[in-house]
């Protein structure tokens, strides 16, 4: 057991230290504010307070973990080795930065509670991120700080065991539209056909007619391939369906279509299936609960996993709503337009609600990259290069890589074959 002495034991202190030692080591952590207890402890220990008590392993504490509510801190970035860091400590601190306060700032998404500019959908703008100006969004800084701290801590306490983290890939198939052409209403098919014609998308028009008349398989009906590829490589995956009434930003097939329902049931027989929460459900826990109940009744399972369509998160309201509906795992935390680690880590962590000052039961699974970001790279080769960059973090720091794709990633149309091949090969080679 690792003992931490601090002048005041707060929920913030318990939260971040517990996450840290449970995630990166095989040791439990305990806390005390009694000096005699700290001195008497013969095992690994550190003091986290304002001033060193003696010659112990000491980290000078920033005030962040001892306050409540929000404060607009003037944060300046410096370098810890080659990695950006903040909340610098005094010279006699064993490490140059208060990584625990900095990690709490990142994990709690403190900066997203502060006034900031939003994008056209009302979402957190990536440019507001602390690491954006340094172009370090792709670095899992919290995981790097952890390794740098442990390298120093193990000098004094070599009996500490780092937790083994072999490279881990997790994927999510996000399904805002189950089929490209099948099961859509006649009116919608006619309108989309006219738009194809007006835009000279003749290939799409031919595909649509071929699918409608049963000559060709729907290009989004790639679920068997998705499941088979992941099972063959023993890679964990979840499939999240949008199962909501139509809206401006929610344009899936009617939830009452038998083919749609049958496909969801079929997929749920092989991999975990859950909900892609609709864009319109944000701010409406009743609508979110209605979507959860309908999909749960269809597949006869309790839904535990959720992702917000279009990543329309509001802190802390969205996560409070997810928790109220019984969700335990969220896959919504990612940058909308860049690859990287929005909370500075790829490891799952429990959401800390700054408004109520307590750790919630909702576990956040940070997403490092999604298909839209891969497509922005321009070519499959450049997208693969980005994936390899993120993959290296798993080798260096044990950081898991969570990737979100749509059926379009392995769309079976000819013009998509380079992307389909790139993704399949990446899955096959990830664990090699």
N, C-alpha and C positions, 0 to 999 in steps of 0.2 A: 504494500500500500504506500502511496505517495501522500505525504502530509503537506498541506499548504497553510502557512500562517498569514493572516491578514488582519488589519486593524478593525475591519467590519465585514461580516459575512452577509452578502446581499444575494438576491436571486440572480442578478447578472453575473456575479462572481461564480456562483454554483453552476450556472448554465454553461458558461464558456469553458471553465476548467474541466467540467465533467465531459463535455463534448470533446475537448482536446485529448484528454488522456484515454478516453474510451475509443476514440477513433484511431489514434496514432500509436498507442502502446497497449500492452496486455495487462496494465495495472489499474487498479481502482484509485480514486483520489478521495481524500478526506480533508476537512477544514477545521481550523481552530483559530480563536482570537485570544487564547490563553498562552502567555509566553512560556510558562513552566511546562505545559504539555508539549509545546514545540521543542523545547530544549531536551526534554526527556526522550523524545522519539529517536530511535536508533537507525531507522531506515531512511530511504530517500526522502528529502524534504526541501522546501524552498520557502522563502518569505516574499510576500507580494504586498508591499506597503510603501509608505512614503520615504522612510529612511532605513538603512541597513541596521539590523540588531547587533551584529558583530561581524564575523567573517563567514557567515553562512552563504548559501547560494541565494542571491538577492536580486529581485527584479523591481525596479522602481515603478510604482503603480501610477497610471494616469487616473484622473478623477472620474472618467466615463463610467466605470463599473460601480461607482459608489453614489451615483446620482439617480434621480428618477425623472421621468419626462424627457423632454428634448431641449437641446441647447445647440446653437449654431457655432460649432468649433471652427477655428481658423486652422485648417490642416495644410501642412506643407510636406511634400514628398521628398524623402532622401533615399539613399541607397544602402541596403544591407547586403553587402557583397555585390551581386549584380541585380538584386531584386528591389523594386520600389518598396518602401516601408514608411510608416508614420507613427506619431506619438513617441518621439525620441526620449531616451532615459539619460540620466546623469552618468558621469564617468565610472563610478564605482558599481554600477549595475552590471550583473554578469553578462547581459546581452544589451545591445545598444538601443533596442526599441521595446516598447510594451506590446508584445505580439498578442497578448490576451485582450487588451482593450481594442487593438486594431482589428483582431479577428471578430470580436463582438460587433464592432461597427459594420463590418462586411456582412456577417451572417444575419444580423437583425435587419439589414437593409436600411440602416439608419438614415442614409442620405435620401432615401425615397420618401421619408416622412417630412423632410424639409421642403420648403417652397422650391419648385423647379419647373422648367418648361416641359410640356408634354408634346407628343407628336399628334398627327391629325386624327388618330383614333383615341386620344386621351391616355396614351401609354407613356411610361417612363422613357425619356429620350436617351439613347446611348451616350450622347455627348455630355450628359450631366454626370456620367460616372467619373469617380475620382481618378481612375487610371486611364481615362480616354486620352487626355492630353499627352501622356507619356507613351501612348500606343502600346500599352501592356495588358490589354484586355484578355489576350490569349494566355496569360500566365496565371496559373492557380496559386496566387500569392499566399493565401492562407496555408495551403499545403506546403509550400516552399518554406515559409516562416517556421512551420512546425518541424520540418526536417533540420533547419539550421539551429533551432533551439535544442532539439534532441541531441544533435551532434555535440553541442557544448555541455548539456546536462549529463550526458553519458560519461564525460571525462571525470566528473565528480562521483557519479553513481553508475559504475559499469554494470551493475546487476539489473538495471532497467532493460527491458526487452522491447524493441520496436515491434509493432504489429506487422506481420508480413502482408503485403498488398500486391499480389501478382496482377499484371495488366488485366483489366476487366472492361468489357464492352457490353453495354445495355442499349437496346433499341426500343423505340416506340413507333408504331405505325399509326399515324393520325389520319382519320378517315372523315373529312368534311363532306365528301361525296363518294358514296359507295360504288356507283357505276358512272361511267362517262356518258352512256347513252341509254342503257336499259332502264326500264321501269319509270321513266319520266313521262309526265302527262303529254297528251297529244299537242296541246297548246304550247307547252314549253319546248317540245321537240321541233315544232314548226318555227317558233321564234328563233331558236338557236340555229336551225338550218338556214334561215334567212340571213342571220348575222354571219354565218360561215360564207354564204354566197356573196354577200355585200363586201366582205373583207377578203374575198378571193382565197379562202381557205378550202380549196376544193378537195384536198386530201382528207380533211376532217369531215367534209360532207359525204364523201364516199364511204368512209369508215362508219359514219352514223347510219347510213342506209344499210350497209352490210350487216351491222349488228342488229338493227331493228328487224331485218328480214331473216335473221338466224344464220347468215352465211359465215359470220365471223364472231369470235368471242369478244366480249366487251374488254377494251384495253385496260380498264381499272380492275378487272376481275383477276387479280394476281395473288390472291390470298393463299392459295395452295403453294405457290412458289415461295412466298414469304415464310410460311410456316416450315416448309421442307428445308430451306436453306438454313434457318436458325436451329432447327432440330439436328441437322447434320453436324453443325459446328458447335452445338451445345451452348448457344448464345441466348441469353434471356431476352424476351421480348414481350411487349404488351400491345394490344390493338384497341384503340379508343375510337368509338363511333360517335359522330354527331347524331343525336336522336331527339330532335326538337322540331317544333312547328316552324314553318318557313319564316325568314326574316331577311332584311336587306343584306346582312352579312352571314346569314345561315341559309345556305341554298341546297341542302341535301334533298334526297328523295323523300316523299311522304312516308312518315313512320308507319302508315297503315298498309304499305305495299307488301304483299306476301313474299315477293322475291327478295326484297330488302331484309325483311325479318328472318327469312330462311338463311340468308347468307350470314347474318350475325350469329344465329344459332350454330351454324356449321363451324364458323371460326372459333366460337367459344368452347367447342368440344376439344380443341387442340392447344390453345394458348389463352392466357388470361385476357378477358374482354371487359372493358369498362367505358366510362363516359368522356367524351369531348364536350365539355360544358359550352352551351351556346353563347354567342356574343351578347344576345339580348338578355341572358340570365344574370348578367353582372348587376349587382344591386338588388336582385330579387331572389331571396332565399326560397320563396314559394315556387318560383319557376324552376329553380335549380333542383329542388326536391321532387317536383313533378317529373322532370327528365330522368332523374335517378330512379324513381319508382317504376316508371314505364320500362326502362331498359332492364332493370333488375327482374321485373316480372316476366319479361320476354325470355331471358336466359336462365331464370330460376336460380340466381346467385346474388349474394350481397355485394354491392359495388364498393370497392375500397380505394380505387385509383381514379384520379381526375386530372385533366389538363384543360386550361381555359382556351377556348377558340380565339385565335388571333392574339393570344397572350395579353388579353385586356385585364390586367391585374390592378387592383386598388388596395393599397396597404392601409390598415390591416383587414379591411372589410371583406375582401375576397376570401382570404384564408379563414376568417371567422365563419363565413358562410359555408365553406367546404367542411369545416369541423362540425358545424351544426347539423350538416346532412350526413355525418358519419364517415366521411372520407378520412383515410389514414395516410395516403401517399399522393403527393402532388408533383406533376411534371411540367409546370408552367414557367418555372424560373429560368429565363434565358434572355439574352439580348435579342431584340427583334430584328436587327439588321447586321450584326457582327457575330463572328464566332468568339467564344470566350466564356468566362466564368463570372456571372453577374454577382455572385456572392463570394468570389475569390476562391472557390473550392469546387471539386467535382464529387466530393463525398456527400452522402445524405446527412441531413441535420434536421433537428426539430425547430419549427418556427417559433421564434420568441416575439411575443406581442408587446411592443413598446407602450401601447396605450394602457394595457392592463398590468404590465410588468410581470409577465409570467410566461413560462415555457408552455407551449400548447402540445397537443397530442398529434398534430399534423407533421408528418415527416416530408421534408422537401428534398426532391431529387434533382439537382441542378442539371440543366441541359446545356451542353457545350456548343452544339451546332445542330441546325435543322436543314431540311432540303432546300428551302428558299435561299439560305445563305450559301450552300454549296453551288446552287445554280448561278448565283451572282459571280462566282469565280470565272464563269464563261465557258469553260471546257471541263470534261471529266478528268483530264490530266491535272489541271490546276486544282480541282476539287479534291482529288486524291492527295495532292501535295499538302493541302490544308489538313486533311484527316491524319496524315502521317505526322504533321507537327503536333496535333493534339494527342496522338497516340504516344509520342515520346514522353509526355508528362506521366503516363502510366508506368513507363519504365524507370523514370528518374525519381518520381515522388509517390508512386502508387495511385495517382489520381485516376478514378474511374472515368471512362468516356461514355456519356449518354448522348445518343443521337436520335433525332426525330425525323422521320420521313413520311411522305404521303404515298398513295398507290402510284402516283406519277413517277416515282423514283425507279420503279421496275415495270412501268408501263410497257406492254408487250408490242407496241407499234414499232415499225422498223426504224423510224427516225430517232427513237429513244434507246436503241440497242447499245450505243457506247456508254450511256449512263447506267443502264441495267447491268452491263458487263463489269463496269468499274465497281459498282456496289457489291456485286456477287463476289468478285475477287477480293475486295477489301474484307468482307466477312470471312472468307476462307483463309486469308493470310494473317488475320489479326492476332491469333493466338500462337502463331508459329515463331 
